[in-house]
Amino acid sequence: MAIRTITLGSLVALLSSILGIVYVYFYYQLFDFSAYLPLWKVPAIFTFISFVVVGFSLVMTKLFKNKGNIITSTTLTLVTFSSILLPTFFPPRFPNEVEVPEMFPAFVLPLHFFVTLFWLLLSPYYLMKS
């Protein structure tokens, strides 16, 4: 089960990183926020978050045998929706040179969902009982 969970986390990290890089690349063509979120940070953050979720999933599966995946998915979803509040209500302060700083929250909100999206999409296939 641990090998499947680690494989799932690696695949989630890979897919969310690819989608994140494509999304950020095309968004930077419209509004350049690369000084605040460089392109290299997107796969680094998604990989870190994916493996934190893998560790959490392994612990929850060990503690709650049959309900570990449900607890992991529910917690991940709640944390993802809660994390939206940070850029929405507390956006970073930008210098006056930035053209449209109000577009930054609209830029980062979809990024919050990529790891959760792929985890919820792939976990039924990888974490099924054999």
N, C-alpha and C positions, 0 to 999 in steps of 0.2 A: 504494500500500500504506500510506503514511503517513496519508493521509486516512481510510482505513478504520480504522486503528488508533486514530486520534484520535476518530473517531466512536464506535467501540466503547468507548473510555475515557469519553467523555461520557455514553453511555447507561448504562454500568456505574455511574458516579457518580450519575446521576439515579435509577436504580432502587434502588441500595443506600441512597441517602439517604432515599428515600420509605419503604422498608421499615424502615430504622433509626429514622426519626421515629415511625412508627406503633408499632413495638415499644417504644421508649423511653416514648412517651406512655402506653401501656397499662400498662407496668411501673411507671411513677411513680404510677399509681393504687393499686398495692399497697404499694410501698415507695418513699419519696421520697429519691432520691439526686441530686436536681437541683443541690444545692450542689457536688457533686463531678463531675458530668458534665451541664452545662447542655445543653438541647435544641439550641441553635444549634451546638454543637461537633460533633454527629453528622454533619450534612451537610458541614461544613468538613473534618473528618478523612477522611470517605469520598471526597470530591472530591480531596483532596490525595493520598491513597493511590492512587486510580484513575489519576491522571496520572503518579505515580511508576512505576506498572506500565506505563503507555503508553510512557514514556521507556525503561524497561528492555526492553520488548518491541521497540521500534524498534532499540535497540542490538544486541540478541541476533539479530534478523532480519538486520541488516546484517553481523554477524560470522559467523553460522552460517546461511546462506541457507535451507536446507530444514528445519533443526531449531530455528529460533528460537522458534516458537510452543510447541514441546514443552518447550524449556528454560525459557521464561517460565512456562508453566503449572506445571511441576514445582517451580520455585523459589518461585512464589507459594504453592503448596500447602504446601511445607515451612516457609516463613516464617510462614504462618498458623498451622500447628500448633505451631510453636515459640513464637509470641507468646502462646499460651494459658498458658504457664508463668508469665508475669509476674503476672497478677492471681491466679493460683491459689496460688503459693508466696510471693508478696510483696504481699499486699493492702495498700491504703492504711490508715493509722491514722485511725480515726474518733474524734471526741469522744464523750463519754458520752451525749450527747443522742440519738444515732442509735439507733433501736429495734433493728434487726436488721442489724448490719454484716456478718454472715457470709453474707448474701444478695447482697452486691456481686459476688463472683466469679461466682455463678450468673447475675447480670444481664448482665455484660459478655462472658461466653464466647460466646454466640450472635452478638454484634456482630462478633466477629473473622472470622466466616465469610461475611458478606454480600458483600463485594467479590469474594472468591474464588469464591463461588457464582455470581454473575452473570457474572464473567469466563469461568469454565469453561463456563457455559451458553451464552453468546453468541459466544464466539470462534470456534467452528467455522463459524458462519454468516457472520461478518464477515471472517474472515481466510482464507477459501477462495481457492485460486488460480482466477482467471477463465479 
